[in-house]
Amino acid sequence: MKNIFYLLLRRMRLPLIIIILSYAISITGMVLMPGFDDQGRPWHMSLFHAFYFVSFMGSTIGFGEIPYPFSDPQRIWTTLAMYLTVISWLYAIGSLFAVMQDPAFKRVLAYARFLRSVRQIHEPFYVICGMGDAGQLVARELAESNIRSVAIDRDEQRIQGLQLENFAVHIPALCADVSDSSILLTSGLRQANCAGVIALTDVDHVNLSIAISSKLLAPQLPVICRSETHDSQANMASFGTDYIINPFDTFAERFAMMFHSPSMYLVYEWMTSLHESPLTEFAAPPRGVWVVCGFGRFGKAVRRALSFKGIQTVIVESDIEGTGAPEGAVIGRGTEAITLHEAGIEQAVGIIAGTDDDANNLSIIMTALDMNEKLFTVARQNLRSNDAIFAAARLGMIMQSGMIIGRRVIDLLTNPLLSDFLRLARVQNEAWANVLVSRIAGILTDQPPQTWTVTVGNEQTPAMVEAFSKQLQIMVCHLTRDPRMTDRALPCVALYIKRQNHDEILLPEDETLLHAGDQLLFCGLPHAQTHMRWTARNFHALNFICTGSDRPSGTIWRLLSRGRDH
């Protein structure tokens, strides 16, 4: 606020001086101009009357001649003073409007509003640095989960676009240099309710600076960073960054999983899908020769992930020396038919368009399909604004960095048990994944399942704690039963249990006993979560599921029931 007043007064200094001088001259002249009283005697206006008269004359130009009718000299001076004060006011008002439109003043106002909004947040919140595709996705999903966040980005258009969104909760946003440590402090880095920092800019060095500043200024906070190079990943890890997400490596690993275990890939896709996303269908890409167009960071990650038996890759790259393409690479962009022919597209089973230009990637896919319509197609989408044209291309797979990073961040923030489950699930065999897919598919409709966590304790499951105190044994099947019809199971699957002693149980059986402090991961339909939480909080419902005894819950009903029993 001090900066606002300082800047305003500095820019309005000359207009204020002109107004003061015009009033001083007008008042002085009114005092000096001779007049006559009601008796015709010479009279001069007092300083008070002159100040009063000039004050309402300068602002309204509607007045009476006080306290006596004016003489001709007074009326002449009043006319001059009228124009003088009106012109000075017009100049001052114009200057004020100019200040209000000044970019520097707007930045100061935005900074003050942002600072005030951040200080008014009393719930846990996350600081999101970088509002590209990934940042906007994370902010939107957190808002839908009623989790507060604060947004910072250097691009004014991104901040304005974010402010136009109709989020469920208000997201304070500021256009500023996210690598500036003072901006991080302004965004609430050291507030007690700050829950973490998320660095999602498209520049690795900036993300590294954010990670370093966050770990030095608030070492207790978790930091999630985006990184697209292995060197930056190593630097971030050396400063204790909690989670580092490389979209290229993440996609390449998932893509390779489709060859090793298609069912496991399906499990990953279902568990990490966003709200209201279409249900991913089973797909197994063919083994054979794959043509990879573009050998940048994405192309390198894909080739490295596919370097196992049965998969051969042919690289197409225009800058062979600059990218370090392997021996046998074809020189070209891949948009030309002759280049794809040289790469053997007619005998290939799939093509991956992985350049940093969306138009070129779509051109590569279309040209390749004209030469071999049986190809399995994979394309890299760099801009989310091109969703419509990529969807119209009907590709086998689309790699969008913002979507991959956003989904990973949301999983880490809203459901940390999911990462533990996927870590254990990944080492299971295909038969295990097939069983899980069949169990989940049996409860699904046309959308992927939702995942949720239940922690056995007073906060989330008071009914279970009460049951433990009464020596009742609670099993997994008791939570997965419909409290309205106990002979019917809820449409959900128990995926994982993490105990206080760090024991882990993957796909627990229905008869698995639960203990205080257990953390359970479920997936299923949304209404299953609602009914399960009701059971975990209502002892009457839980007791009925466990024992089959419908005990009255109210004092009067218990007394009446006791009298009926006697």
C-alpha positions in Angstrom: 0.0 0.0 0.0 2.9 2.4 0.7 4.2 1.8 -2.9 0.7 2.6 -4.3 0.4 5.9 -2.4 4.0 6.8 -3.2 3.6 6.2 -6.9 0.2 7.9 -7.0 1.4 11.0 -5.2 4.6 11.2 -7.3 2.7 11.0 -10.6 0.0 13.5 -9.3 2.5 16.0 -7.9 2.3 18.6 -10.7 -1.5 18.4 -11.1 -2.0 18.9 -7.3 0.4 21.8 -7.3 -1.5 23.4 -10.2 -4.9 23.0 -8.4 -3.4 24.4 -5.2 -2.0 27.4 -7.0 -5.2 28.0 -9.0 -7.2 28.0 -5.8 -4.7 30.2 -4.0 -4.7 32.8 -6.8 -8.5 32.7 -7.0 -9.0 33.1 -3.2 -6.5 35.9 -3.1 -8.1 37.8 -5.9 -11.6 37.4 -4.3 -10.2 38.9 -1.1 -8.6 41.9 -2.9 -11.4 42.7 -5.4 -13.5 45.7 -4.0 -17.2 45.2 -3.5 -20.2 46.9 -1.7 -22.4 45.8 1.2 -26.2 46.2 1.3 -25.8 49.8 2.5 -23.6 50.7 -0.5 -20.5 51.0 1.6 -17.1 49.7 0.3 -16.5 46.1 1.4 -13.9 43.3 0.9 -14.7 39.6 1.1 -13.1 37.8 4.1 -10.6 35.0 3.7 -13.2 32.5 4.9 -15.9 33.7 2.5 -13.5 33.7 -0.3 -12.3 30.1 0.4 -16.0 29.0 0.7 -17.0 30.7 -2.5 -14.1 29.4 -4.6 -14.4 25.9 -3.2 -18.0 25.3 -4.5 -17.5 27.5 -7.5 -14.5 25.4 -8.7 -16.3 22.1 -8.4 -20.0 22.9 -9.3 -20.1 26.3 -11.1 -23.5 26.8 -9.5 -23.5 29.5 -6.8 -25.0 32.7 -5.4 -23.1 35.9 -4.8 -22.3 35.9 -1.1 -22.8 37.6 1.3 -23.7 40.6 -0.9 -24.2 41.0 -4.6 -20.8 41.3 -6.4 -19.4 44.4 -8.0 -18.2 44.4 -11.6 -14.5 43.8 -10.5 -15.6 40.9 -8.4 -17.6 39.4 -11.3 -14.7 39.8 -13.7 -12.4 38.0 -11.3 -15.0 35.3 -10.6 -15.1 34.6 -14.4 -11.3 34.3 -14.6 -11.2 32.1 -11.5 -14.0 29.9 -12.9 -11.9 29.1 -16.0 -8.7 28.8 -14.0 -10.1 26.3 -11.5 -12.1 24.2 -14.1 -9.0 23.9 -16.3 -6.8 22.8 -13.4 -9.4 20.2 -12.4 -9.7 18.9 -15.9 -5.9 18.6 -16.1 -5.8 16.8 -12.7 -8.6 14.4 -13.6 -6.9 13.6 -16.9 -3.6 13.0 -15.1 -5.3 10.7 -12.6 -6.8 8.6 -15.4 -3.4 8.4 -17.1 -1.9 7.1 -13.9 -4.6 4.5 -13.5 -3.8 3.2 -17.0 -0.1 3.2 -16.4 1.4 -0.3 -16.6 3.6 0.3 -13.6 0.7 1.4 -11.5 -1.4 -1.5 -12.6 1.4 -3.9 -11.6 1.6 -2.3 -8.2 -2.1 -2.6 -7.7 -2.1 -6.2 -8.9 0.8 -6.9 -6.5 -1.1 -5.4 -3.6 -4.3 -7.3 -4.4 -2.3 -10.6 -4.7 -0.5 -10.0 -1.4 -3.8 -9.3 0.4 -5.5 -12.4 -1.2 -2.7 -14.7 -0.2 -2.7 -13.4 3.4 -6.5 -14.0 3.6 -6.0 -17.8 2.8 -6.5 -19.8 6.0 -6.6 -23.3 4.5 -3.6 -25.3 3.2 -2.6 -24.1 -0.2 0.1 -24.9 -2.9 2.2 -22.4 -4.8 2.1 -23.2 -8.5 4.9 -21.6 -10.5 4.2 -21.6 -14.3 0.7 -21.6 -15.7 1.2 -23.4 -19.0 -0.9 -26.4 -19.9 0.3 -28.4 -16.9 -0.1 -25.5 -14.4 -3.6 -24.7 -15.5 -4.6 -28.4 -15.4 -3.2 -28.7 -11.8 -5.0 -25.5 -10.7 -8.3 -26.6 -12.2 -8.2 -30.1 -10.7 -7.1 -28.8 -7.3 -10.0 -26.3 -7.3 -12.5 -29.1 -8.1 -11.2 -30.9 -5.1 -11.6 -27.7 -3.0 -7.8 -27.4 -2.5 -6.5 -23.8 -2.5 -3.6 -22.7 -4.7 -1.7 -19.6 -5.6 -0.5 -19.1 -9.2 2.5 -17.2 -10.6 3.6 -16.8 -14.2 5.6 -14.4 -16.3 3.0 -14.4 -19.1 0.3 -11.7 -18.5 -2.1 -13.5 -21.0 -1.9 -16.7 -19.0 -2.7 -14.9 -15.7 -5.6 -13.1 -17.4 -6.9 -16.3 -18.8 -6.7 -17.9 -15.4 -8.6 -15.1 -13.8 -11.4 -15.5 -16.3 -11.9 -19.2 -15.3 -14.9 -20.0 -13.2 -13.2 -22.0 -10.5 -14.9 -23.4 -7.4 -12.4 -21.6 -5.2 -10.6 -18.3 -5.7 -7.0 -18.6 -7.0 -4.8 -15.5 -6.4 -2.6 -15.0 -9.4 0.3 -12.7 -10.2 2.3 -11.9 -13.3 5.9 -11.9 -12.1 9.3 -13.5 -12.5 8.8 -16.9 -10.8 12.6 -17.3 -10.3 12.7 -14.3 -8.0 12.9 -15.5 -4.4 11.0 -12.3 -3.1 8.1 -13.3 -5.3 8.0 -16.7 -3.7 8.0 -15.2 -0.3 5.1 -12.9 -1.4 3.2 -15.9 -2.6 3.1 -17.3 1.0 6.1 -19.6 0.9 6.7 -19.1 4.7 3.1 -19.0 5.7 2.2 -21.8 8.2 -0.5 -23.1 5.9 1.6 -23.3 2.8 1.5 -27.0 1.8 4.1 -27.1 -1.0 5.7 -25.6 -4.1 5.0 -26.9 -7.7 7.5 -25.6 -10.4 6.0 -26.3 -13.8 7.5 -23.7 -16.1 8.8 -24.8 -19.5 12.4 -23.8 -18.7 14.4 -26.2 -16.6 16.8 -23.6 -15.3 13.8 -21.6 -13.9 12.4 -24.7 -12.3 15.8 -25.4 -10.7 16.0 -21.9 -9.3 12.5 -22.3 -7.8 13.5 -25.6 -6.2 16.7 -24.1 -4.8 15.0 -21.1 -3.4 12.1 -23.1 -1.9 14.4 -25.6 -0.2 16.6 -22.9 1.3 13.8 -20.6 2.4 11.3 -23.3 3.5 13.2 -26.6 3.7 10.2 -28.4 5.3 7.9 -27.9 2.3 7.6 -30.6 -0.4 8.7 -29.4 -3.8 7.5 -30.9 -7.1 9.4 -29.9 -10.3 9.2 -30.4 -14.0 12.4 -31.3 -15.8 13.0 -32.2 -19.4 16.7 -32.9 -19.2 18.6 -35.4 -17.1 21.2 -32.8 -16.1 18.6 -30.6 -14.6 17.0 -33.7 -12.9 20.4 -34.4 -11.2 20.8 -30.8 -10.1 17.2 -30.7 -8.7 17.8 -34.0 -6.9 21.0 -32.7 -5.3 19.0 -29.9 -3.6 16.5 -32.4 -2.1 13.6 -31.8 -4.6 11.0 -34.3 -3.5 9.5 -35.2 -6.8 10.9 -34.6 -10.3 8.7 -35.3 -13.3 10.2 -35.8 -16.8 7.3 -36.0 -19.3 9.4 -37.7 -22.0 10.7 -40.4 -19.7 7.3 -40.9 -18.2 5.6 -41.3 -21.5 8.4 -43.6 -22.9 8.1 -45.9 -19.9 4.3 -46.1 -20.2 4.6 -46.7 -23.9 7.1 -49.5 -23.4 4.7 -51.0 -20.8 2.1 -51.4 -23.6 4.5 -54.0 -25.2 5.5 -55.7 -21.9 2.1 -55.7 -20.2 -0.9 -54.1 -21.9 -3.1 -54.9 -18.9 -0.7 -53.1 -16.6 -0.7 -50.1 -18.9 -4.5 -50.1 -18.7 -4.3 -50.2 -14.9 -2.0 -47.1 -15.0 -4.2 -45.2 -17.3 -7.4 -45.9 -15.4 -5.9 -45.1 -12.0 -4.3 -41.8 -13.1 -7.1 -40.5 -15.4 -8.6 -37.1 -14.8 -12.2 -36.4 -13.8 -14.7 -37.1 -16.6 -12.1 -38.4 -19.0 -13.1 -41.0 -21.5 -12.3 -44.6 -20.6 -9.0 -45.9 -22.0 -9.6 -49.0 -24.0 -7.3 -52.0 -24.3 -4.6 -51.6 -26.9 -1.5 -53.7 -27.7 0.9 -52.1 -30.2 2.5 -54.5 -32.7 6.1 -55.6 -32.4 8.4 -55.0 -35.3 10.1 -52.0 -36.9 9.1 -48.5 -35.7 10.0 -45.3 -37.4 10.8 -42.4 -35.0 10.8 -39.0 -36.5 12.7 -36.5 -34.4 15.6 -37.4 -32.2 15.4 -34.7 -29.6 14.7 -35.3 -25.9 11.4 -37.1 -26.7 12.9 -39.3 -29.5 15.9 -40.3 -27.3 13.6 -41.3 -24.4 11.3 -43.4 -26.7 14.2 -45.2 -28.4 15.8 -46.0 -25.0 12.6 -47.3 -23.7 12.0 -49.5 -26.7 15.4 -51.0 -26.8 14.3 -54.6 -26.0 13.9 -57.8 -28.0 11.4 -57.7 -30.8 11.4 -53.9 -31.3 13.6 -52.2 -33.8 13.7 -48.4 -34.3 14.7 -46.4 -37.4 15.5 -42.7 -36.7 14.5 -39.9 -39.0 16.3 -36.6 -38.1 17.2 -33.4 -40.0 20.1 -32.5 -37.7 22.1 -35.7 -37.4 25.2 -34.2 -35.8 23.4 -31.8 -33.5 21.2 -34.4 -31.9 23.7 -37.2 -31.9 21.5 -39.6 -33.9 22.7 -43.2 -34.1 24.3 -44.8 -37.1 21.9 -45.6 -39.8 19.6 -42.6 -39.1 17.8 -41.1 -42.1 18.4 -37.4 -42.8 15.1 -35.5 -43.1 12.1 -34.2 -41.2 9.7 -37.1 -42.0 7.2 -34.9 -43.7 8.4 -35.9 -47.1 7.3 -39.2 -48.6 10.8 -39.9 -50.0 12.3 -39.7 -46.5 9.8 -42.1 -45.0 10.3 -44.4 -47.9 14.0 -44.4 -47.2 13.2 -45.2 -43.5 11.2 -48.3 -44.7 7.7 -47.0 -43.7 6.1 -49.6 -46.0 7.5 -52.5 -43.9 7.1 -50.7 -40.5 4.4 -51.5 -38.0 4.3 -48.1 -36.3 5.4 -44.5 -36.6 6.2 -42.0 -33.8 6.1 -38.3 -34.8 8.1 -36.6 -32.0 9.2 -33.2 -33.2 8.6 -29.9 -31.4 6.2 -28.7 -34.1 2.6 -29.9 -34.1 2.0 -29.1 -37.7 5.0 -31.2 -38.7 3.9 -34.1 -36.5 0.5 -34.2 -38.0 2.0 -33.9 -41.5 4.3 -36.8 -40.7 1.4 -39.0 -39.6 -0.8 -38.2 -42.6 2.1 -38.8 -45.1 3.0 -42.1 -43.4 -0.6 -43.3 -43.4 -0.9 -42.6 -47.1 2.0 -45.0 -47.6 1.0 -47.6 -45.1 -2.5 -47.4 -43.7 -1.9 -50.2 -41.2 0.5 -48.2 -39.1 0.1 -47.8 -35.3 0.4 -44.0 -35.0 1.9 -42.0 -32.1 2.3 -38.2 -32.1 3.7 -35.6 -29.8 1.3 -32.7 -29.1 3.1 -29.6 -28.0 0.2 -27.1 -27.6 -3.0 -27.9 -25.8 -4.8 -25.4 -28.1 -4.4 -28.0 -30.9 -6.6 -30.6 -29.0 -9.3 -30.5 -31.7 -7.1 -31.2 -34.7 -5.2 -34.0 -32.9 -8.5 -35.6 -31.9 -9.7 -35.4 -35.5 -6.6 -37.2 -36.7 -7.7 -40.3 -34.8 -4.2 -41.2 -33.6 -3.3 -44.4 -31.7 -1.6 -42.5 -28.9 -1.0 -38.8 -28.2 1.9 -37.6 -26.1 1.1 -34.2 -24.4 3.6 -33.1 -21.9 1.2 -30.8 -20.0 -1.3 -33.6 -19.5 1.3 -36.1 -18.4 2.8 -33.7 -15.9 -0.5 -32.5 -14.6 -1.9 -36.0 -14.0 1.3 -37.0 -12.1 1.2 -33.9 -9.9 -2.5 -34.3 -9.1 -1.9 -37.9 -8.1 0.9 -36.9 -5.8 -1.1 -34.1 -4.1 -4.6 -35.7 -3.8 -3.8 -39.4 -3.5 -0.2 -40.1 -2.3 -1.1 -43.8 -1.7 -1.7 -44.3 -5.4 2.1 -43.9 -6.1 2.8 -46.6 -3.6 0.2 -48.9 -5.2 1.5 -48.3 -8.7 5.1 -48.9 -7.6 4.2 -52.4 -6.3 1.8 -53.1 -9.1 4.5 -52.5 -11.7 6.6 -55.5 -10.6 3.6 -57.9 -10.9 3.1 -60.2 -13.8 0.6 -59.9 -16.7 -1.7 -62.6 -15.2 -2.0 -60.5 -12.0 -2.7 -57.4 -14.1 -5.4 -59.3 -16.1 -7.2 -60.3 -12.9 -7.2 -56.7 -11.6 -8.4 -55.3 -14.9 -11.3 -57.8 -15.0 -12.3 -56.9 -11.4 -12.2 -53.2 -12.1 -13.9 -53.5 -15.5 -16.8 -55.3 -13.7 -17.8 -52.2 -11.8 -17.1 -49.5 -14.5 -19.5 -47.7 -16.8 -18.1 -45.4 -19.5 -15.6 -43.4 -17.3 -12.5 -44.5 -15.5 -12.8 -45.3 -11.8 -12.2 -42.7 -9.1 -9.6 -43.4 -6.4 -9.8 -42.4 -2.7 -8.1 -43.1 0.6 -9.5 -44.1 3.9 -7.3 -43.7 7.0 -8.5 -45.6 10.0 -8.6 -43.0 12.9 -10.9 -40.6 14.8 -10.9 -38.0 12.0 -12.1 -40.1 9.0 -13.5 -43.3 10.6 -14.9 -42.6 14.1 -17.3 -45.5 13.9 -14.4 -47.9 13.3 -12.6 -46.6 16.3 -15.7 -47.1 18.4 -16.0 -50.6 17.1 -12.4 -51.4 18.1 -13.1 -50.1 21.6 -16.0 -52.6 21.8 -13.8 -55.5 20.6 -15.5 -55.7 17.2 -13.3 -57.0 14.4 -13.5 -54.9 11.2 -12.5 -56.4 7.8 -12.1 -55.0 4.4 -15.4 -56.5 3.3 -17.3 -54.5 6.0 -16.3 -51.3 4.3 -17.1 -52.5 0.8 -20.7 -53.5 1.7 -23.7 -51.3 0.9 -25.0 -50.0 4.2 -28.5 -50.0 2.7 -28.4 -53.6 1.6 -25.7 -55.5 3.4 -25.9 -58.5 1.0 -24.8 -56.3 -1.9 -21.2 -55.1 -2.4 -20.4 -51.5 -3.3 -19.0 -51.0 -6.8 -15.4 -50.6 -5.7 -12.2 -52.6 -5.3 -9.7 -52.5 -2.4 -6.3 -51.9 -4.0 -3.8 -51.4 -1.3 -3.3 -51.2 2.5 -0.4 -49.4 4.2 0.0 -50.1 7.9 1.6 -48.0 10.6 4.6 -50.4 10.7 5.1 -49.8 7.0 3.8 -53.2 6.0 2.1 -53.2 2.6 -0.7 -55.4 1.3 -1.5 -55.4 -2.4 -5.1 -56.3 -3.4 -6.1 -57.3 0.2 -8.6 -60.1 0.6 -12.1 -59.3 1.9 -11.3 -61.1 5.2 -8.2 -58.9 5.9 -8.5 -57.5 9.4 -8.1 -53.7 9.7 -6.3 -51.9 12.5 -6.0 -48.4 13.8 -3.7 -46.3 11.6 -4.2 -48.4 8.5 -4.4 -46.4 5.2 -6.5 -48.0 2.5 -6.7 -47.2 -1.2 -9.9 -47.9 -3.1 -11.1 -47.4 -6.6 -14.6 -47.5 -7.9 -17.7 -45.4 -8.7 -18.3 -42.0 -6.9 -21.3 -43.1 -5.0 -19.4 -46.1 -3.5 -17.0 -43.6 -1.8 -20.0 -41.7 -0.4 -21.6 -44.9 1.1 -18.3 -46.1 2.4 -17.5 -42.9 4.3 -21.0 -43.0 5.8 -20.4 -46.6 7.1 -17.0 -45.5 8.5 -18.6 -42.6 10.4 -21.9 -44.1 11.5 -21.5 -46.8 14.2 -25.1 -48.0 13.8 -24.6 -48.7 10.1 -21.2 -50.3 10.7 -22.5 -52.5 13.5 -25.4 -53.7 11.4 -23.0 -54.7 8.6 -20.6 -56.5 11.0 -23.2 -58.3 13.2 -26.5 -58.1 11.4 -28.0 -56.7 14.5 -30.1 -53.5 13.8 -29.7 -51.9 17.2 -31.7 -48.7 17.9 -29.5 -45.6 17.8 -31.5 -43.1 19.8 -32.0 -43.1 23.6 -35.8 -43.3 23.5 -35.7 -46.1 20.9 -33.3 -48.1 23.0 -35.5 -47.7 26.1 -38.6 -48.8 24.1 -36.6 -51.7 22.6 -35.5 -52.8 26.1 -39.0 -52.7 27.4 -40.3 -54.8 24.5 -37.6 -57.4 25.2 -38.7 -57.7 28.8 
